[in-house]
Amino acid sequence: MNCLLAIGLAAASPALLPQDTSTIDTIIRMRGIVVSATRVGEARALDQPLAISHIEPKVTAISRGTVAPDLLREMAGVHVQQTSAGQGAVVLRGLVGNQVLYLVNGIPLNNGTYRDGPGQYLATIDPETIERIEVIRGPASVLYGSDAQGGVVNVITKSHQSAGRSSVRVSGRAMSANSSYRGRFSAGAVGSNWSLGIGGSLGRTGDLRPGGGREPQDPTGFDVAGLDADLTWSPEKRHVLQITAQHYEMSDVPRYDRYVDFRAPAPGRDWQHTFEPQTRQLGYLRYRFKPEAGVVTSLEAVVSLSIQREGSNRIKLLEPDVPDSSLTHWRDDVFTPGLAIVGSSLLVLAERPLALTWGGDFYRDVLKSYGSVTDLATGESQELVRNTNTGTIASGRFPDGATATRSGLFLAADMEAVDGLHLTLGARWGAFSNRANVGTELGGEVENSSTHLTGQLGVVFLPASEWSVVFRLAEGFRSPNLYDLTNVGPIPSGIVLPNTRAKPEKSVSTEIGVRYAGTGGAIDLTVYYTRIRGFIDRVPGSFQGDTLFDGERIYTGQNIGSARMLGFEAEGAVSIGPVDGRATVLYTRGDQQDASGLETPMSKIPPLAGSFGLRWVHKSERVWVEYALQWAAPQDRLGLRDQTDPRICPESMQDQPELCGTDGYTVHGFTAGAEVTPRVVVTAGLDNIADRLYRTHASGVDSAGRSVWVGISAVGVL
């Protein structure tokens, strides 16, 4: 009953905030505690039917990364794609974009505007504020609802209460590959039953220099600024009230793949294409209640307001060195109030404890969208509008006033059927509604609604305390969102127009895993198969009998048929004396089939890839040295979209797609760190030692060449 009691007792105990574990080793991490798998309380990853990766970023990882997605690059089962240096998207089991759910402290980052391709959304989280990241690999729709078909990325930010006392923290980092620097200052006070923290970050990133002796990729630089505050009050151990506010903005972020055709100096489609602003704001009030007795062991309520502001500035390139005479500006602001209530209960059934997790959530997106076209010679601007039966409405990429509502109720149960054998069952009922007026030419009034019942079954067999064998059968679900139904905007191969008749995607995933976590080593191996019905993919379309819109090839998102993914994810770690070793391997094969039976590879499927690392720690535990290897095989098994995507296949080669693809690579690096004092840590590293020219698959920007970086973190106790 260890697994079940651990969940129940953690849920019944006072809330445990993340602690500072900057020296945590790999094996402990693989044995560690996770919260995303249960939504309440804490439980061992070893005991969960879900496949879970989790990290607590050290000073080293935060110092060498530019944006938050960089922190996930060495996580098992995770592939990171970057369209530009100021962006980054996670690919889980071949799925990306709005098929992967992002959370910040359990609150959805996703909204109705999230697109089907890799995006910039995860980059709007300040990497300096991240305490831990938990990734659920595979469908998690029962606990989290729509979009969680590929999995869930839950980013948990730091609370000042974790310091345990009033303190001041200062950190900074600098990197040669992009002439970047970033600094953060935070301070907080801790009383007998309260804590208050405030912090701010500033940073500047220059153009990123790739390997191979090439010139910096111009433009890829951007600026960042962040502010955050949290207040925690606990009048007694049963009650905890937390108020948090976060603001992070990125300025003039270029979409580099629009400036070049695969690699400079070949010109791309645009003279200018920048995101300004690219901003995320989040405020929430979280109340936790832990009864001393009774059926209910915990109750949590979260009231939140998320605001995401995204603007785009674009000047087309008519021919080499000849820009268009006009600038198009889009601005889409999404306001998302939300409410989530999650509880846990511990019952007894047939003399065995039964742990229940239950609750519901509600989120509503409201869009404020507008845009304009400005004549660069005269300065005159004309607003972008869509025509309706009653007049015109403002329009950015989306029609102004569009709304999206998503709600759900869920119940999950965990029970030890017999000694060493646990069963988990879960179900969620969800309702979704999108309303907008896309304009008379594109479909008029749109009201797209759906409901769905999603279930999952998990089996965990524990032959010994350090071993588990797991099986999971889980459904996934994604409701069409405002991007599918209403968006008009540029994509790598042309322009996308709305499909107001899109229907939900539904999936079923089967996975088997073997896990071991002992004192000297750990293994995590998962094999999975997923099939999606009603798979939405971008296909060539037309508008008013023409395949071009504003001079660009038209695409729409259609329920083309089905898709299936087969693959495995593996992670292993070993500790021998002062040396720790770790390795990961990821393989995914994806295929899709349209209504006619034509079968083709899925797009953006990552290649066979992995990582290897060795870490030596001095017996004082104050000095360490690390070696890291990242590798990937070539990826030339391309989907139809890949063959017209200039990030993968240059336009000059698209008539010979068999010559396209992403080259394989091996990249080596070294890192050293020292705890100068108990409160001051300094790290430095040399990455891409051989100055290899490479990019991760489906990325629009080459990764950093040979670079030196340095980071420092200091804490002063008041």
Disulfide bonds with the S-S distance in Angstrom:
Cys649-Cys660 1.95
